[in-house]
Amino acid sequence: MAAAPAAAGAGASRGRRSAATAAAWGGWGGRPRPGNILLQLRQGQLTGRGLVRAVQFTETFLTERDKLSKWSGIPQLLLKLYATSHLHSDFVECQSILKEISPLLSMEAMAFVTEDRKFTQEATYPNTYIFDLFGGVDLLVEILMRPTISIRGQKLKISDEMSKDCLSILYNTCVCTEGVTKRLAEKNDFVIFLFTLMTSKKTFLQTATLIEDILGVKKEMIRLDEVPNLSSLVSNFDQQQLANFCRILAVTISEMDTGNDDKHTLLAKNAQQKKSLSLGPSAAEINQAALLSIPGFVERLCKLATRKVSESTGTASFLQELEEWYTWLDNALVLDALMRVANEDSEHSQASTVFPPLGTSEESGLPHNSARTQLPQSMKIMHEIMYKLEVLYVLCVLLMGRQRNQVHRMIAEFKLIPGLNNLFDKLIWRKHSASALVLHGHNQNCDCSPDITLKIQFLRLLQSFSDHHENKYLLLNNQELNELSAISLKANIPEVEAVLNTDRSLVCDGKRGLLTRLLQVMKKEPAESSFRFWQARAVESFLRGTTSYADQMFLLKRGLLEHILYCIVDSECKSRDVLQSYFDLLGELMKFNVDAFKRFNKYINTDAKFQVFLKQINSSLVDSNMLVRCVTLSLDRFENQVDMKVAEVLSECRLLAYISQVPTQMSFLFRLINIIHVQTLTQENVSCLNTSLVILMLARRKERLPLYLRLLQRMEHSKKYPGFLLNNFHNLLRFWQQHYLHKDKDSTCLENSSCISFSYWKETVSILLNPDRQSPSALVSYIEEPYMDIDRDFTEE
């Protein structure tokens, strides 16, 4: 880091300063025009030339100009700060100047965040803007980084208190002045250096808050392996610091590219994957690996996620942090909400809940057992919720990363699931009053509410934990595992190997496991609840993979099918996301299960109900096609079984009878192909392509593939668009080959979910793409020459 300009030295004479000023002003005749000062400073800030710092002005000139412009004396203070912050300074006077500057900016920043515009309108230019314009931000960066400079082999030191003041001023400036955070983000050496300031408890929270904001706007993700002594830094954090550090980790381990979003096309994602393969691991993947290499890291996260409120940090320590939050505006809204909850509790309890004035702390001698430090239970709960939000997010991201199996093993070993089960009723899905916490500027049903966000994060974690992994049985308790074994025994089928291999010492304890608790709250959820989507996804992930009769019966016995049908039919759910999640769950629950189809027929017991159900299915095939696929597969299996129970279901079930009709299958097939195109395929709607393939694979098994293709051709002609559907399908299948033949996971999922070998999938696609126009099973045989358009390029448009 370059030293401060020589002009800032304590011995700089007025004459030398004037010479430097004149040089900087260029052709201005030695004195800038007052009206142009801010404009010229702004220009200098952008170009790096001309006027850029307060040191380029005389104190007399700044004082005179301040009387007119009301700059609150900030430029003069910066001038003094330059003079007292040189390399050989003892920083004593420097710190007193910072103490003068700090309140001028913090009050303004607080008003800015709390939307008290009256305060900010009193000044023509905000103090933070003036501070930055006269070079204050760059000067503070230089002061903070002085410890990186060595003089005669000795590194410079500045006090924690001074670092704290610098960080406070920088953060307040970032809050109020546009562009400051982005400029700091561009200083990569400064961002890395900030991590070293977290070694001190006195500056930890300020540093963490500033880093979080900077990383939020940084174009390129920081690499944690570049942070000096990362392992030692993290290992020395106490639990409170580690929980706050997770806010930073959330930014550093999540992929910056949004290609993982369901709404992004598979073409774009495939192109990104090819690019990533050539570039090696992403920064997020490198950061995940760096964290997992820290001894005890995941274990400590699991302890944080599962600790009870009574085990959290002591009251006095918590009060100290609340005071810091009040100063640190990133958390001011949270404090505002917490204070309101505290006031509410104090009105309804005998306990005296009085908060110490801001600025007091343990260090000021506040006794730990004082009545002033008694906190209401709701405050302690909210404190814990804010921590667990960040920790669960980090665990969830790690569960979805490259080291998934390693993380899975550690999470199981450290008993995260039984720990969350014990917290379910009292914290995660706790009952709260109608006046429950709501953040400033939001309403109670807003997804930004800490209570709601914690629930959603918890459900996302369960979904990631259960998805295609045998550890999903840790969501049950010993009694429920025995129930699964009994179901298999009664049905005279082999017990699931993963159930037999489950370590009983790691499962949930208590009367109910986590999955059962989730089902209970799911059935009580209001119709308009935003949780329904996430609840259904979490339960569905338990059923994904190779179909398990015992798993299905376990859920059927708890009334899940009836609940889903009530939501789809009787409540006539309108939310597309919730409908899709319920259709997907219903498909997994019913697939190949005769008992499920009997229960379905018992609930949908009138033509009127069945028509409502069909209306919901047909309203959006993108949402319901997974159910269509599961029913089609089940029908095929049932038709090939010789069993009285199966025969009875085939003869009575409205849904199976409906799907068995060729016109119904053709209608689904035509619409499934018509609503997707290669350029619009996403992770969400590619299932439509696979469902259309399932229908044609089953037709091929019955040697009816040519019939189905011929019917598609007739439907094309009836729509007066010959070739438009089959050309599109041909292109979709070409893309299917490119997409699936290079992705082991996807192909395994297709095989497990359909019980059709992947080789049969590949063969069917190859037959359909056969270029021989004489083949009765080739698509080209049904596209007339004038309408042939099968060689389109798949490049992303």
Secondary structure, DSSP 8 states (H G I E B T S, - for coil): -----GGGSTT--HHHHHHHHHHHHTTSTTS--GGGHHHHHHHHHHHS-S--SGGGS-HHHHHHHHHHH--TTHHHHHHHHHHH-STT--SHHHHHHHHHHHHHHHHHHHHHHTT-HHHHHTSSS-HHHHHHHTTHHHHHHHHHTGGG-EETTEE----HHHHHHHHHHHHHHHHHSTTHHHHHHT-HHHHHHHHHGGGSHHHHHHHHHHHHHHHHH-SS---GGGSTTHHHHHHT--HHHHHHHHHHHHHHSS-SSGGGSTTSBHHHHHHHHHHHHHH-S-HHHHHHHHHHTSTTHHHHHHHHHH--GGGS--HHHHHHHHHHHHHSGGGHHHHHHHHHHHHHHHHTSSS------TT--GGGT--TT-GGG---HHHHHHHHHHHHHHHHHHHHHHHTSTTHHHHHHHHHHTTHHHHHHHHIIIIIT----TT----TT--TT-TTSHHHHHHHHHHHHHHHHHTT-GGGGGGSBHHHHHHHHHHHHHTT----HHHHH--GGGSB-SSS-HHHHHHHHHHHS-TT-THHHHHHHHHHHHH-SS--HHHHHHHHTTTHHHHHHIIIIIS----HHHHHHHHHHHHHHHTT-HHHHHHHHHHS-SHHHHHHHHHHHHH-HHHHHHHHHHHHHHHHHHHT---HHHHHHHHH-HHHHHHHSHHHHHHHHHHHHHT--GGG-BTTTHHHHHHHHHHHHHHHHTT-HHHHHHHHHHHHHHTT-TTHHHHHHHHHHHHHHHHHTT-HHHHHHHHHHHTS-HHHHHHHHHHHT---TT-TT-GGGGS-GGG----------
